[in-house]
Amino acid sequence: MKLVRIAEYELEIDYDKTLSYYQNLPLIGEEDHCECLYCKNYGLTPSIFPNIIKKTTK
């Protein structure tokens, strides 16, 4: 398990299990996930996420 802190929140996660689960799913914004404009728009937003979020997702 890994302890991750985001702002005032602490999350205990199983990093390897979470990573293996999400690696097999299409990304939000990809047509295999959803074709709606909301999901496509959200798929463009990671470039504007705060650095603290970007660091925990890599």
C-alpha positions in Angstrom: 0.0 0.0 0.0 1.1 3.5 -0.7 0.0 6.7 1.2 -0.8 9.6 -1.2 -1.6 13.1 0.0 -3.6 15.4 -2.2 -4.3 18.8 -0.5 -5.8 17.9 2.9 -6.7 14.4 1.9 -4.7 11.2 2.6 -5.4 8.2 0.5 -4.0 4.7 1.1 -3.9 3.0 -2.2 -2.7 -0.3 -3.7 -0.7 1.3 -6.5 0.1 -1.8 -8.5 -3.4 -3.1 -8.4 -4.9 0.3 -9.3 -2.4 0.7 -12.2 -3.0 -2.7 -13.6 -6.8 -2.1 -13.5 -6.7 1.3 -15.3 -4.1 0.2 -17.9 -6.7 -2.0 -19.4 -9.4 0.6 -19.8 -9.8 3.3 -22.5 -8.9 6.8 -21.5 -11.7 9.3 -20.9 -12.0 11.2 -24.2 -11.3 8.1 -26.3 -14.1 6.9 -28.4 -14.0 3.4 -26.8 -14.8 5.1 -23.5 -17.5 7.5 -24.4 -18.4 9.6 -27.4 -20.2 12.4 -25.6 -18.8 16.0 -25.6 -18.4 16.1 -21.8 -16.0 13.1 -21.8 -14.2 14.4 -24.9 -13.7 17.8 -23.2 -12.6 16.2 -20.0 -10.0 14.2 -21.9 -8.4 17.5 -22.9 -8.0 18.9 -19.4 -5.0 17.0 -17.9 -2.7 19.6 -19.3 -4.3 22.1 -16.9 -4.4 19.9 -13.8 -2.5 21.2 -10.8 1.1 19.8 -10.4 0.1 17.9 -7.3 -2.4 15.9 -9.3 0.0 15.3 -12.2 2.7 14.0 -9.8 0.3 11.4 -8.2 -0.8 10.0 -11.6 2.6 9.2 -12.9 
